[in-house]
Amino acid sequence: MDLQLLLALVIGIATIIVLVLRTRLDAFVALLIAAIVTGAVAGQPALEIVNSITTGFGNTLASIGIVIGLGVGIGKILEVSGAANALALAFLRIFGKGREPWALGSVGALVSIPVFCDSGYVIMNPLARSIARVKRAGYVTLALALGCGMTLTHHMVPPTPGPLAVAGILGADLGALILGGLAFTVILLPVVVFYAKWMGPKLESSVQEHVREAVYGSVSVAGGSGSSRSGAATATDDDGQPRGDDDSIPADPAVDLGTPPAGAKPHKVGAFLGSLPLLVPLLLIIVNTVTGAIDQNAQGTLGGEYEPSSWVVPFAFVGNPVVALVIGVLLAVYLLLPRWTPRTKVQGWFADAAASAGLILLITGAGGALGQVLRDSGVGDALAEAIAATALPAFLVPFLIATLVRIAQGSGTVAMITAASVTAPLVGSLGIDPLVAALACTAGSMVFSYFNDSYFWVVTRFTGLEGTAALRGWSGITTAVWAGSIPLLFIANWILG
């Protein structure tokens, strides 16, 4: 590989890491500066660098910007309407007593598809505390399962912004990425639960006192060495399990949805209605992918140029992510919110959601800008040639880049977008399937969440863990699912490669 081009790549990635970790600049500005530095070191003319940046930024946001905005809008309505909490309660009833970690891991994975995991964890953590209070034990286990269940889909399943951006940058089919991400999530969820059940009891005694009191009150606590406290004895049922009443689990959170008219029934969202804004768009996108694949196979155009048949066009229209998520927004507003909710409140919630998505949109566009510079400057082609000459499986390149960037700067979203931007020029030349490359980017970005990750602080502060206990609990469980994804990537590459 040309030394100048290799140096451009190394300096470009190093620029991102240094600027994010050592300066006051955020990832958006850091990615743009890295694009400029990379192009300059690679010898690209100055005006061409600017053109590459604007082209890459615009092309990336054109493909996924609308989808990100709609996705966070759905998430906000789920939050304020109480639908997310209704889904959690339904999962608990489905899984039954003794399987609470499975229930919380599963509901965390579901809720985090449209809701940012930071806010989703804040919404769902009171449920984990209530279950632990009823059981008189197991809060750390429940908190870890909930948090890492959210990590799986937040990193791997669109319409979460990170995977959406990766799909746009790499040109991976969105429906296929949803199916692949869900498959990875289902397979990795047992890793989450088993790690939480193994490590949780070991850390119960490390929970900070004020969190312990908030969760358990003054009663004794079971399930952790050295974790007993003065107060009432723990009551158990006939199976030796801590006795509690399912009715002790709190109902939907109180939300100011406006003043109901006289005689109106109290507003409550059930699990079925609450699931529709999530399930309908996902199903529409998946149906679009499946029907398109069937049509391409019938035409014999798999992997080539494709013109949809007339029977596929309706599915392609409603299954387009933009249209599907518009339908999801309509379902959320008109099924989950009562008729008396003022228009200004709903518009305010959408404004809040848009504000939360703004930086993600900018970072995503900047990642596309960096990827375009790498293409236009020739760095991508040179890197492809260098990798082709090694024994390293090509699909592990985005995985390793995402891993290194995640450890260096903390953000999983930035890590996967950076990995996708760097490896996008390699996909065609190395023969990597875009879906496998996308899964590699998203899986690699889950590794070792620690001090430079904002979600680390959300989970550990709510759980009451600090120091080495926080690392053993949260950093450990995220690294476990990262390691578990490696054999899955080999299998995916074998099937799709």
N, C-alpha and C positions, 0 to 999 in steps of 0.2 A: 504494500500500500504506500502511496506517495506520502512522504514524511510530512509535507506541508498540510495535506488534507487530514492526516491523522492528528496532527497538532491542532488543527482547527476544531476538530470534534472534541478532543480532550479539553482544550481551553474553553470551548463553549459550555460543556457540561460543568466544568469547574466554576465558570462564571455564575451559573445558576446557583450552585451550592453556596459559594462565598457570599453572593449578594443577599440570599435569603437568610443565611445564618448570621452574617456579620454586619449587616447594614440595616438601615431603617426601611429599605425598599421591600415591597411585597413580590410575590411570584410573578404577577403580571408584568411589572416593569423589568424584573430580572430576566424573564424569558425574551422580552424584546431586546434588551441589551445583549443577551447571549446570542441572539440571531445576528445582530450587527457585528459583534466580535467574531463570530464564526465565519460569516461571509468575508469580513476584512482579512482575517488570517488565511482563509482559503484563496485569497486573491481575486474575489469577485468585485467587479467595479461598483463604486459607491452607489450610483443611481440604480443599478440592478438590484443591489441589496434592498433598497427601499421598496422597489417594485415587487420583489419576492415577498417581503413582509406584508405589504398591503394585500397582495393577491392571496397569500396563504391564510391571512386573518379573515378576509371576506369569504373565501370558499368554505372554510371550516364553519363559520357561524351560519352561513347560508344553509348548511345541511342539518345542523343540530340546535341552533340558537332558539328557534321557535319551540322546539320540543322541550328544551330545558325550562323555558318560561312556563309552559303549560304544566309540566310535571310538578314544579314547586307550587303552582297554584292549587292543584289537586291535593297535594300534601297539606297545605295550609287549611283547606276546608275540612279535611279529615281530622286535623288537630282540633280546630275550634268547635266542630260539631259533636265531638265525643265519639265519632265512628271508630277511631283508632283504639280507644279503650274498649268499645263494644266487641271489636275483633279479638282483643286480648282475652276478655272474659269467655268468649265462645271457645277459644282454643283451650282454655283451662278446663272447661266442661267436657270437651272432646277427649282430652288426654287423660283426665281423671286424677284421683289422688295418688301421690307417690311418683308422679311423672311431671311434676311442676317444672324441672329444668328443661325437659323436652318441650313443654308448652311455651315457656318463655323464650327459648331459643328459636322456636318456630314462628311465634308471633313477632319477635324482633326481626327475623328475616323478612316477614311479609310487610311489616310496617315500614321498614327502611327502604323498600323499593321506591316509593315516591317521596318519603320524608327524609330530610337530612338526619343522619344518625345522631348527631349532637342533640338536636331538638327532640328527635324521637326517643332517645334514651331518657331525657328529662321528663317527657310525657309518660313513659312506661315505668320508670323506676318506682313511683309510688305503688304500683301494682306488685312489684317484687317485694317491697317492704311489707305490704299488707299480708302477702302469702307467708313470708317469713315470720311475721308477728303471730299469725294463726298457728303455724307449725312450731313456733318457739325455737326455730333452728334454720340454718341453711341459707342465710341471706347472701353471703359471698358467692355461693354456688349459683344462686338464682341471678345475681347481678352480673356475674361473668357470662353465664349462658345468654342472658338477654343482650348484653353489650356485643358479644362476638357474633351472635346470630345476626344482629344488625350490620356488623362489619362485612359478613359474607355477601349480602345482596347489595350493600352500599358500594362495594368494590366491583361486583361482578354482573349485576343485572340492571340493564336500562329499564325505566327512564331515569335512573340515578345519573347525575351529570357526568361523572367521570367515565363510566363505560360508554355513555352516549358520545362523548368527545372522542374516545378511542375508536369507536365504530366509524365515526365520521372521518377521522384522520387516516385510518387504515383502509377505508372502503369496505368494511365488513358488513354483511347483511344484518340489519338490526334485529329482525325476528329470529334469525339463527343465533345471534349473540344472546338474546333473551333465553332461548331454549338451552344453549350451552351453559350460560351462567346459572340458570335454575338447576341444571343437572349437577354442576359442581357444588352448588349450595346444598342440595339434598344429600350428596355423598359426603360432604365435609361436615354437615351438621352433627353427626355422631362424634366426630373429633371434638367439636365444641363442647358437647354435653359431657363426654367422658372426662375431658380435661377439667371442666368445671367441677364435676363430682369428685374428681381425685384431689384437686388442689384446694377447692373451696373449704372443706373442713379443716385443712391445715392452717388456713389463714383467718378463721373465725376469731381466734384470740388476738389477732393483730388489728382488728377493726377499731378505729378511734372511738373513744368513750362517748363523745357526743353523738356520733352516728349510731352506736350501739343502743344508747338510750332512746334515740328517735325511732329506731326500728323495733326494739323489743320492750321498751319501757323498763320497769323494775323487776320483770319476771326473770326466772332462770332460763339459760339458753343451752340447748343441746346441740351436739354435732360438731363441736370444736374443742380441741385439747386446751385446757386452761380457760375455757370460756364461760364457766358458770358464774352467776351473779346472784346476790341476795334477792329474796323475794319469793313469790309463790312457786311451788314445784310445778314441773312440766307435766301436764295431763296427757295421757296417751290413750289410744283406742285399743281394741282387742288385738290388733296386729302389732302393737308396740309402737305405732306411729303417733307423733304428736297430734292431739285431738283438736280440731278446729271446725268451725262452721263455714261452709262455702259462702253463706250470706254475709260473712265478715269482710269479704272482698268488696272494695268500694265500687259504687256504681259510676256511671259516666261523670266526668268532672263538670262542675258548674261553670258554664260559659255564658257571658252576656250576649244573648242572641237577639236582644230587643225586647220590647214590652208586648206580651201577648194580649190579644183582645179578650174582653170579658167572656168567661165560659170556655175558653180554649183549653184543650187538654195539654198537660205537660209534654214538652218536646223530649223524645227519647229516640235515638237511632239504634236499630237492631243490627246484629252482625251481618245479616244477609244484605240489607240495604247498604251498610257501610262498606261491604266488599265490592259492590258493583263498580264504583269509579276506578277501582284497581283492576278488577278482573276483566271487565268488558274491553278496555283498550288493549290489555295484554293479549286477550284471546283474538281480537281483531288483527293485531299485528302478526300473531302466530299463524292464523288462518291465511293471511296474505302470503306469508313465507311458504307455507305448505302447498297452497294452490299454485303459486308461482313455480315451485320446484316440480310439481306434477306436470304442469304445462310445458316447462322447459324439457323435461325428460321425454314427454310425448313428441315434442318437436325435434328432439335430438340436438338441442342447442345448449346443453349444460356446459357452462364455462365459456360459452361464446356469446355472440351478439344475440339478443333475445327481443322479440316483439310479442307482447302478451296477446293471447287469443281473446275473442270477444267475451267468452264466459268468465275469464279471469279479471277483466277490467273492473267490475263492481267490487270484487274482493281487494284488488290492488288499490282502489280509491279509499274505501273505508278502512283498509288495513295500513294505509300510509300513516306513519307515526304522527304526523301533524293532525290529520283528520281524526285518528283514533283518540288522541289526547284531547282534542276539542270536545269530542263526545264524552270523554271522562270528566272534563270540567263541567259540562252541562249536567251530567248525572250528579256530580258532587253538589252543585249549587241548588238544583231543584229537587233532589231526593233527600239530601242530608240536612239542609237548613229549613227551618219553618217558614211559612209564608209571611210571617210578620217581621222577619229580619229586615231591617232597613237597608236600602240599596247602598247607602254611604258606608255602612259597616262592611258589607261584602266587598265593596271596592277598596276599602282600607285594608282588608285582609290580603287582597290580591296585590296591593301596593307593597305590603310588608314582605310577601313572598317574592315579588320581583326584586326588592332590595337585597334579599338574602341570596338571590341567584346572580346578581350583577357581577360580583367579583369572579364567580365561577365562569360566567360567560366570557369575561375578559381574559382569564387565564387560558380557557379553552382556545379562544381565537389566537392568543399569543403562541400557544403550542403549535397551532397550525402554521403560524408565520415562521417559527423556527424550522418546522419540517420542510416548508417550501424553500427556505434558504439552503438547507442541507441537500435538497434535490438539485436546485439550480446551480449551486456552487461545485457540484461533483463529489461532495463528501460522501453522499449516500452510495453512489456507485462504487467508489473506491473502497468503502467499508464492506460492501457486499463481496467484492473480489477477495478482500483479505479474509473474510469469514469463510468463504467458499474453499479457501486453501487450508483450513484447519479441520480438526476432527470434531469440533464442537457442533452439536445439533443446532441448526440455524434457528429453530423455534425457541431455543433457550436464550437467544440474545436479548429479545425484548424483556424476558423474564428477569434476567440478571441486571439489565439496566434499570428496570423499575425497582428492583430490590435495593440496588446501591443508592439510587436517588431517594427512595423512601427513608432509608437509614440516615442518609446525610441531612435531609431537610424536613422530614416528618410528615408531610402531607401526602396521603395516598393518591389523591386526585392529581396533584402536581406530578407525582412519580409516574403514574400510568400515562398521563398526557405527554410527559417528557419522553418516556420510552416509546410511545407510539410515534411521536414526532421524529425521533432519531431513526427508528427502524422502518418507517413508512417507505422510504426509497428502496429498502431491501426486499420488500415482500415479493415483488414480481421477479426480480433478478435471481433471488435465491430459491424461488419456488415454494415459499411459505404460504400456506393457506391463510387468507386474511382473518378468518375466524379463529384459527389457532394462535395467530399473532396477537389478536385482541385478547383472547383468554390468558395468554402469557403475560401481557402487560398488566391486566387487572389482578391476576393471581400474585404476581411478583410484588405488587404494591401493598400487600397485606402484612408484610414481614415486620416483626418487632416494633410495635407501636410503643414509643417511650416519650421522654420529656419534651421533645420538639414537635409532638403531635397534640393538637388541641383536644382531640377526642380522648387521648390518654388521661388528661386532667378531668374531663367530664366524668368518665367512668370511675376513676380512682377516688375522686373527691366525693361522689355520691355513694360509693361503696365504703368509704372510710379507710382506704388503704394508702400507705405511704412508704417511701424508701424501698427496701428490698422486697417487702411484701407486695407492693404495687408491681414491681418488675416480675416477680414470680407469678403473680396472678394474671395481670393484663398483658404485659409484654410476652409472657410465656404462651398464653392461649392464642394470641395473634400469630406468633411464630409457628405454633403447632398446625394451624390451618394452612399457613404458607407452605410448610414442609409437606403437608398432606396433598397439596395441589400438584406437586411435581410429578408423581406417577400418573395423575389424571391427564397432565399435559402430554406425556409420552403416549398415552392411550388415544387422546384426541388427535395427535399428529399421525398416529398409525392409521386411524380411521379415515381422516380427511386428507392426509398428505398424499 
